[in-house]
């Protein structure tokens, strides 16, 4: 149910910022130990990871791969899966969930847009998903907008334009 598209989407956003990739990974020694810096609860923490990664019989990585044999993606994925709890981000619901009490299902679009613009101005990495967990999903509505339900997207930029009174956000996915 959880999947890993949320992580792959986050890595796609990170890949757009090579300056941050260099700050996140650092090789400690020629034997293959790396320090991975991850942001947890708004604070940077360092995780030690080795380069022992599972491969198939043809020598290809099993769980994650990167072009040009880059190691930073599988190393970050390995560091993220270390056995402790994560809460590295803020979620902004765009629709009421089944856990929302009756009468509290009103979404403040102006507040959401202000948070998104503020996050962009602060240089935060952003992602979005089209439904998931306990959210009701209208697949035909997502498809009509060119989106796939229950998939994570990398938010690369925000543009403020109005069409029929609706503020829109531009995003892409890999």
C-alpha positions as CSV (number, residue, x, y, z in Angstrom):
1,X,0.0,0.0,0.0
2,X,2.8,2.4,0.9
3,X,4.9,1.8,-2.3
4,X,8.0,3.8,-3.0
5,X,6.8,6.4,-5.6
6,X,6.9,9.0,-2.8
7,X,10.7,8.4,-2.4
8,X,11.4,8.3,-6.1
9,X,9.5,11.5,-6.6
10,X,11.6,13.2,-3.8
11,X,14.8,11.9,-5.4
12,X,13.7,13.3,-8.8
13,X,13.2,16.7,-7.2
14,X,16.6,16.4,-5.5
15,X,18.2,15.5,-8.9
16,X,17.2,18.9,-10.2
17,X,19.6,20.4,-7.6
18,X,23.1,19.0,-8.0
19,X,24.3,21.3,-5.3
20,X,22.1,19.6,-2.8
21,X,23.1,16.1,-4.0
22,X,26.7,16.9,-3.2
23,X,25.6,18.0,0.3
24,X,23.6,14.9,1.0
25,X,26.1,12.2,0.1
26,X,29.8,11.9,1.1
27,X,32.2,9.0,0.6
28,X,34.1,8.2,3.9
29,X,36.6,5.6,2.7
30,X,37.6,3.6,-0.4
31,X,36.1,0.5,1.2
32,X,32.6,1.8,0.4
33,X,31.3,3.6,3.5
34,X,29.2,6.7,2.9
35,X,27.6,9.4,5.0
36,X,24.1,10.2,3.9
37,X,22.6,13.5,5.3
38,X,18.8,13.3,5.5
39,X,16.4,15.9,6.9
40,X,14.3,14.4,9.7
41,X,11.7,16.6,11.5
42,X,13.3,19.7,10.0
43,X,16.8,18.8,11.3
44,X,19.7,17.3,9.4
45,X,20.8,13.9,10.6
46,X,23.7,11.7,9.2
47,X,23.1,8.0,8.4
48,X,26.0,5.6,7.7
49,X,25.4,3.4,4.7
50,X,27.7,0.9,2.9
51,X,27.8,0.2,-0.8
52,X,26.7,-3.4,-0.4
53,X,23.7,-3.3,-2.6
54,X,21.6,-6.3,-3.8
55,X,22.2,-7.2,-7.5
56,X,20.7,-9.7,-9.9
57,X,22.6,-12.4,-11.7
58,X,23.5,-9.9,-14.5
59,X,25.0,-7.5,-11.9
60,X,22.2,-4.9,-12.1
61,X,20.9,-3.3,-8.9
62,X,17.6,-5.0,-7.8
63,X,15.7,-2.3,-6.0
64,X,16.8,1.0,-7.4
65,X,18.9,2.1,-10.4
66,X,20.4,5.3,-11.7
67,X,21.7,6.3,-15.1
68,X,25.5,6.4,-15.6
69,X,26.0,4.0,-12.7
70,X,25.5,6.8,-10.1
71,X,25.3,5.5,-6.6
72,X,23.7,8.4,-4.8
73,X,20.1,7.2,-5.5
74,X,20.5,3.6,-4.2
75,X,22.6,4.9,-1.2
76,X,19.9,7.4,-0.2
77,X,17.2,4.7,-0.6
78,X,19.2,2.4,1.6
79,X,19.7,5.1,4.2
80,X,16.0,6.0,4.2
81,X,15.1,2.4,4.9
82,X,17.1,2.2,8.1
83,X,14.8,0.9,10.8
84,X,13.6,4.0,12.5
85,X,10.5,6.2,12.1
86,X,10.4,9.1,9.7
87,X,8.3,12.2,9.6
88,X,10.4,14.4,7.3
89,X,7.7,16.5,5.7
90,X,4.6,18.5,6.0
91,X,1.5,17.2,4.3
92,X,-1.1,19.6,3.0
93,X,-4.4,17.8,2.3
94,X,-6.2,19.1,-0.8
95,X,-9.4,17.1,-0.1
96,X,-11.1,15.9,3.1
97,X,-10.3,12.4,4.2
98,X,-12.5,9.8,5.8
99,X,-10.8,10.9,9.2
100,X,-12.0,14.5,8.8
101,X,-14.9,15.2,11.2
102,X,-18.2,16.2,9.8
103,X,-18.3,20.0,9.1
104,X,-14.4,20.3,9.0
105,X,-14.1,19.2,5.4
106,X,-13.7,22.7,4.0
107,X,-10.4,23.2,2.3
108,X,-8.9,26.8,2.4
109,X,-7.5,27.1,-1.1
110,X,-5.9,30.6,-0.4
111,X,-4.1,29.2,2.6
112,X,-2.8,26.2,0.7
113,X,-1.6,28.4,-2.2
114,X,0.1,30.7,0.3
115,X,1.9,27.7,1.9
116,X,3.0,26.4,-1.5
117,X,4.3,29.8,-2.6
118,X,6.1,30.3,0.8
119,X,7.7,26.8,0.4
120,X,8.8,27.6,-3.1
121,X,10.3,30.9,-2.0
122,X,12.2,29.1,0.9
123,X,13.7,26.7,-1.7
124,X,12.0,23.6,-0.2
125,X,11.8,20.4,-2.3
126,X,8.1,19.6,-2.9
127,X,6.1,16.7,-4.1
128,X,2.5,15.9,-4.6
129,X,0.3,12.8,-4.8
130,X,-2.9,12.0,-6.5
131,X,-4.8,10.2,-3.8
132,X,-3.6,7.5,-1.6
133,X,-4.3,5.9,1.8
134,X,-7.9,6.6,2.8
135,X,-8.6,9.2,0.1
136,X,-11.4,8.6,-2.3
137,X,-10.1,8.6,-5.8
138,X,-12.1,9.6,-8.9
139,X,-9.8,8.0,-11.5
140,X,-11.6,9.5,-14.5
141,X,-11.2,13.0,-13.1
142,X,-7.4,12.5,-12.6
143,X,-7.1,11.0,-16.1
144,X,-9.0,14.0,-17.6
145,X,-6.2,16.3,-16.2
146,X,-3.4,14.1,-17.6
147,X,-2.6,12.7,-14.1
148,X,-2.4,9.1,-12.8
149,X,-4.2,8.3,-9.5
150,X,-2.2,7.0,-6.6
151,X,1.1,8.3,-8.0
152,X,3.6,10.7,-6.5
153,X,4.7,13.7,-8.5
154,X,7.7,16.0,-8.3
155,X,6.7,19.6,-8.0
156,X,9.3,21.5,-10.1
157,X,7.7,24.9,-10.1
158,X,4.5,26.8,-9.2
159,X,2.8,29.3,-11.5
160,X,0.0,31.5,-10.4
161,X,-2.7,31.8,-13.1
162,X,-6.4,31.7,-13.0
163,X,-8.7,29.7,-15.3
164,X,-12.4,29.6,-14.5
165,X,-11.6,30.8,-11.0
166,X,-9.3,27.9,-10.1
167,X,-5.7,28.4,-9.1
168,X,-3.5,25.7,-10.7
169,X,-0.1,24.2,-9.9
170,X,2.2,22.8,-12.6
171,X,4.1,19.6,-11.9
172,X,5.8,16.7,-13.6
173,X,6.6,13.1,-12.8
174,X,9.2,10.7,-14.0
